[in-house]
Amino acid sequence: MKRIVRRSLLWRGLQALYSPGRVVSKLVEITPFMPFSLKCALDAFPRPYYAYGVVQAARLAQKLDIKEIAVIEFGVGTGRGLIELESLQEQITGQFDVALRVFGFDLGDGLPAPKDVRDCPYLFRRGLYRMEKDTLQKRLKHATLILGDVQDTVERFFSAYSPPPIGFICFDMDYYSSTVSALQMLKTTHIERFLPRTLCYLDDIVGPDEACHSEYSGELLAINEFNSAAEDRKIAKIHGLAHKRIAECYWADQMYALHLFSHPQYNRFVDPEAI
């Protein structure tokens, strides 16, 4: 997804000329002192999918009387996404009275070598997305950066950091094998470690034309295997999301939710439009 963003800047600029909603959204994003609620309505953020996931998580937490949630980025790379999550902390607390703790997982040295064909070696290779660790650490204000092999760091996460319930997760691990390791976190028997419906953004299921993403490799394969193995929890696409946004929503196909059916609060009524 990182490369398609760079390649498509011109395309999106041209598209904006024919999309009034996107033009308004961009104007709101770059105008100082705009109300946070208006920015949310228009997805007026550098990474609107991050903002949407965090806002929906905070809204659900508020309805469930949860005062603090965790948000996680698997695959930090240069750190721009983690910094974006940090920037939402104060605004979320002011809007919903819900505090955020931000965590980022990364190997720290760029991608390892792909393990087999399921890691899409025609798209990714060793060393891509290398992190400037010292520089990033200095830029971070509150986020916790967790470096190392995700297979090991995920295993120690809950005991080492005692996070509040997790409300939003971005999966940006590129590889099938790395995503499988990250998904181990979601298999915990202590499902109260999550919100009953945890928002998930899958970065690497849309890409350049050369990607030809399918359900037989990469993140989609890892998600399908997770769903096949789990009886009481499923990661499912949020259908119809694009039709509910005011501005054109190019990221709707990448927004999913982890449904924890046996969560003690899964069935708690939260519909704001019901009479």
C-alpha positions in Angstrom: 0.0 0.0 0.0 2.9 2.4 0.7 3.9 2.4 -2.9 0.5 2.8 -4.3 0.0 5.9 -2.2 3.2 7.4 -3.7 2.3 6.4 -7.2 -1.3 7.7 -7.0 -0.7 11.2 -5.7 -1.2 12.6 -9.2 -4.2 10.4 -9.8 -5.9 11.5 -6.5 -5.2 15.1 -7.3 -7.0 14.7 -10.7 -9.8 12.7 -9.0 -10.3 15.5 -6.5 -11.2 17.9 -9.3 -14.2 15.7 -10.0 -15.0 14.9 -6.3 -16.4 17.9 -4.4 -16.5 16.0 -1.2 -12.8 15.2 -1.3 -12.0 18.9 -2.1 -14.0 20.0 1.0 -12.4 17.3 3.1 -8.9 18.5 2.1 -9.7 22.1 2.8 -11.0 21.2 6.2 -7.9 19.1 6.9 -5.5 22.0 6.2 -7.5 24.8 7.8 -6.5 25.4 11.5 -9.0 25.3 14.4 -11.6 23.3 12.6 -13.9 21.4 15.0 -12.8 17.8 15.5 -16.4 16.6 14.9 -16.4 18.2 11.5 -13.0 16.7 10.6 -14.4 13.3 11.6 -17.5 13.7 9.5 -15.5 14.6 6.4 -12.6 12.2 7.1 -10.3 15.3 7.0 -7.1 13.7 8.2 -3.8 12.6 6.6 -4.8 9.0 7.3 -8.6 9.0 7.5 -8.7 5.2 8.0 -6.7 5.6 11.2 -8.9 8.4 12.4 -12.1 6.5 11.6 -10.8 3.4 13.4 -9.8 5.2 16.5 -12.9 7.4 16.6 -15.2 4.4 16.3 -13.2 2.5 19.0 -13.5 5.5 21.4 -17.2 5.9 20.7 -17.8 2.2 21.5 -15.6 2.4 24.6 -17.6 5.4 25.8 -20.9 3.5 25.4 -19.4 0.6 27.4 -18.1 2.9 30.2 -14.5 2.1 29.4 -12.2 5.1 30.1 -9.0 4.0 28.3 -8.3 2.0 25.2 -5.2 0.9 23.3 -4.5 1.3 19.6 -1.8 -0.7 17.8 0.1 -0.4 14.6 1.8 -3.6 13.4 4.5 -2.4 11.0 5.7 1.0 11.9 8.3 1.6 9.1 9.3 5.3 9.0 6.8 6.1 11.8 4.4 8.4 10.1 1.4 6.3 11.0 2.5 6.1 14.7 2.9 9.8 14.8 -0.6 10.2 13.3 -2.1 8.0 16.0 -0.3 10.1 18.6 -1.8 13.3 17.2 -5.3 11.9 17.8 -4.8 11.3 21.5 -5.7 14.7 22.9 -8.6 15.2 20.5 -10.1 11.8 21.3 -9.9 12.4 25.0 -11.6 15.8 24.6 -14.4 14.5 22.4 -15.2 11.2 24.2 -13.5 11.3 27.6 -11.6 8.2 26.6 -7.8 8.1 26.9 -5.6 6.4 24.3 -2.4 4.4 24.7 -0.5 3.9 21.4 1.7 1.0 20.6 3.8 0.2 17.5 5.4 -3.1 16.6 8.3 -3.4 14.2 11.4 -5.4 13.5 13.3 -2.1 13.3 15.6 -3.1 10.5 13.3 -3.1 7.5 11.6 -6.2 6.1 13.3 -9.6 6.6 13.7 -11.9 3.6 10.3 -13.4 2.5 9.8 -17.0 3.7 8.0 -18.4 0.7 5.6 -17.6 -2.1 2.8 -16.6 0.4 4.9 -13.6 1.4 4.6 -12.2 -2.2 8.4 -11.9 -2.9 7.4 -10.3 -6.2 6.2 -7.3 -4.2 8.5 -7.2 -1.1 12.1 -7.9 -0.4 14.6 -7.7 2.5 15.4 -4.3 3.8 12.3 -2.3 2.6 10.8 0.2 4.9 13.9 0.5 7.2 13.4 2.5 10.3 15.6 5.4 11.6 15.1 4.2 15.2 16.8 7.0 17.1 15.2 9.7 15.0 11.8 8.2 15.4 12.1 7.7 19.2 12.9 11.5 19.5 9.8 12.4 17.5 7.5 10.2 19.5 5.8 11.9 22.5 3.7 9.2 24.1 3.6 6.1 21.9 5.4 2.9 22.9 7.6 1.5 20.2 8.2 -2.3 20.6 11.1 -3.5 18.5 11.9 -7.1 17.7 10.5 -10.1 15.9 6.7 -9.8 16.3 6.4 -13.5 17.0 8.3 -12.9 20.3 7.1 -9.4 21.2 3.4 -10.3 20.8 3.8 -13.2 23.1 5.1 -10.9 25.9 2.9 -7.9 25.2 0.1 -8.3 27.7 2.3 -9.2 30.6 5.0 -6.6 29.8 2.7 -3.6 29.1 -0.7 -4.3 30.8 -2.5 -2.4 28.0 -6.2 -1.3 28.4 -8.7 -3.0 26.1 -7.5 -2.8 22.5 -9.9 -0.8 20.2 -8.1 -0.4 16.9 -5.4 -2.3 15.1 -3.6 -1.5 11.9 -2.0 -4.5 10.1 0.8 -3.3 7.9 3.2 -6.2 8.1 3.4 -6.7 4.3 4.1 -10.5 4.6 1.7 -13.4 5.2 4.1 -14.9 7.7 4.5 -11.7 9.8 0.7 -11.1 9.8 0.2 -14.7 11.0 2.5 -13.9 13.9 0.7 -10.6 14.7 -2.6 -12.4 14.7 -1.5 -14.5 17.6 -2.4 -11.6 19.8 -6.0 -11.9 18.8 -6.1 -15.6 19.9 -5.8 -14.8 23.6 -8.3 -16.5 25.9 -8.7 -13.3 27.8 -11.0 -11.6 25.3 -11.7 -8.8 27.7 -8.3 -7.5 26.5 -10.2 -6.2 23.5 -13.3 -4.2 22.8 -16.1 -6.6 21.7 -15.8 -5.3 18.2 -12.2 -4.1 17.5 -11.7 -2.0 14.4 -9.0 -3.3 12.1 -7.3 -1.7 9.1 -5.6 -4.0 6.6 -3.0 -2.0 4.7 -1.7 -4.6 2.3 -4.8 -5.9 0.6 -4.9 -3.0 -2.0 -1.8 -2.1 -4.0 -0.4 -1.2 -7.4 -1.6 -3.1 -10.4 1.4 -5.4 -10.2 0.2 -6.6 -6.7 -2.7 -8.7 -7.9 -3.7 -9.2 -4.3 -5.7 -12.4 -3.6 -7.0 -14.6 -0.8 -4.2 -17.1 -1.5 -1.3 -15.0 -0.2 -0.4 -12.0 2.0 -2.7 -10.5 4.6 -5.9 -11.9 3.1 -4.6 -15.5 3.4 -3.5 -14.9 7.0 -7.0 -13.4 7.9 -8.8 -16.3 6.2 -6.8 -18.9 8.1 -7.5 -17.0 11.3 -11.2 -17.1 10.7 -11.1 -20.8 9.7 -9.4 -21.7 13.0 -11.4 -19.5 15.4 -15.0 -20.5 16.4 -15.8 -17.6 18.7 -14.1 -14.7 16.8 -13.9 -13.6 13.2 -12.3 -10.7 11.3 -14.9 -9.4 8.9 -15.1 -6.6 6.4 -17.4 -3.7 7.4 -19.9 -3.8 4.5 -21.4 -0.6 3.1 -18.9 1.7 4.8 -18.1 3.7 1.7 -21.8 4.6 1.3 -21.9 6.1 4.8 -19.0 8.6 4.3 -19.6 12.1 3.0 -16.3 12.3 1.1 -15.3 9.6 -1.3 -13.9 6.7 0.8 -11.1 5.0 -1.1 -10.0 3.0 2.0 -13.4 1.4 2.8 -12.4 -1.9 1.4 -9.6 -2.1 3.9 -11.6 -1.6 7.0 -12.5 -4.7 9.0 -13.7 -5.5 12.5 -12.7 -8.3 14.9 -16.0 -9.7 16.3 -15.5 -11.4 19.6 -18.8 -13.2 19.9 -18.2 -14.6 23.4 -17.0 -11.3 24.8 -19.1 -10.5 28.0 -20.1 -7.1 26.4 -20.6 -8.2 22.8 -24.4 -8.2 23.1 -24.7 -5.0 25.1 -27.1 -2.7 23.3 -25.3 0.3 21.7 -27.4 1.4 18.7 -27.7 5.3 19.0 -30.6 5.5 16.4 -33.0 3.1 18.1 -36.1 4.6 19.7 
